[in-house]
Amino acid sequence: MKNLFRFPLAVMAVSLGLLATSCSQDDDQDTDVIPTPSGNTEYNGQGYTIKNGFYLNGGSLSLFGGDDTHYMDYFLITDGTPTIGSNGEVNDLQNGKIAILTPLFSAGGNSFKTGHFVYADLSADTDLEEVELEAKYGGKSFFFQTMVMIDSDGDSNWEEEADIEITGGTIDVSGSLPNLTMSYNLQTAGGKVLKGSYSGKFTLIEGDDDGEGLKPQLSLQ
């Protein structure tokens, strides 16, 4: 069986090396008012209604210098109901045709912060000097390696579907975890646009079998 996604994205290790990250967690605050889920997404002339959102604490990391510079959380939105294993793998998606997974890197290493996120191709920056990395990423929020899966023919056979590569765009996030509004306008490698939004409660995905969480492994230094 093909796993749709794995939260600690395998592609994160794309020859970028490894970086030990802190075990700090988001300072999440649940609110009394839970918004009614709503979301619409368009891609290639097809519309989808996003119904569910999930997130997983990543952790703080340093792209330059000695201190933590960013905090990363993973976010998954879908029109279906996913089956998520204890190892972070999305093994199945019931009653759905689209799933979007993205890590969001917010500026500042203490906790995840909402805001405006711009696509960045980190794999192209492995040769940059530390001062160049600071100039490019210092104080800026971004996303990288967003993955999209679509059941193009509606037969629920995900093994025949290819990942849609995202190569540009923006994501705007507002609210406070777990209740967020996420709006996105994304460009694919094939020159198409995927855009839409989702507003609702994002369900926290717990850590791995050891209870340690799934931490980002990333370094450009």
ZIBELSUL-V363421 format. One record per residue. RES is the residue in one letter. D_LAST is the distance of its C-alpha to the last C-alpha in whole Angstrom. Layout:
res,d_last
RES,D_LAST
RES,D_LAST
This chain:
res,d_last
M,36
K,33
N,31
L,30
F,27
R,25
F,23
P,20
L,19
A,19
V,17
M,14
A,13
V,14
S,11
L,8
G,8
L,10
L,9
A,13
T,14
S,17
C,21
S,22
Q,24
D,25
D,28
D,30
Q,34
D,36
T,39
D,43
V,43
I,41
P,41
T,43
P,40
S,40
G,38
N,39
T,37
E,37
Y,36
N,38
G,41
Q,41
G,41
Y,40
T,40
I,37
K,39
N,36
G,33
F,31
Y,27
L,25
N,23
G,19
G,18
S,16
L,12
S,9
L,7
F,7
G,9
G,11
D,13
D,13
T,13
H,15
Y,17
M,18
D,21
Y,22
F,26
L,28
I,31
T,34
D,38
G,39
T,38
P,36
T,36
I,33
G,32
S,31
N,28
G,27
E,28
V,31
N,34
D,36
L,37
Q,41
N,43
G,40
K,39
I,35
A,32
I,29
L,26
T,23
P,20
L,20
F,17
S,19
A,18
G,18
G,17
N,21
S,22
F,22
K,24
T,26
G,26
H,25
F,22
V,21
Y,20
A,16
D,15
L,11
S,12
A,13
D,9
T,7
D,8
L,8
E,8
E,7
V,11
E,11
L,9
E,11
A,14
K,14
Y,13
G,14
G,18
K,18
S,19
F,18
F,18
F,17
Q,19
T,22
M,25
V,28
M,31
I,35
D,38
S,39
D,43
G,43
D,44
S,41
N,40
W,36
E,36
E,37
E,35
A,32
D,28
I,28
E,25
I,24
T,23
G,23
G,25
T,25
I,26
D,28
V,28
S,31
G,33
S,32
L,31
P,33
N,35
L,33
T,33
M,31
S,31
Y,30
N,30
L,28
Q,28
T,28
A,27
G,31
G,31
K,33
V,32
L,32
K,33
G,35
S,34
Y,35
S,36
G,37
K,36
F,33
T,33
L,31
I,30
E,30
G,27
D,27
D,30
D,29
G,29
E,25
G,24
L,22
K,18
P,15
Q,12
L,9
S,6
L,4
Q,0
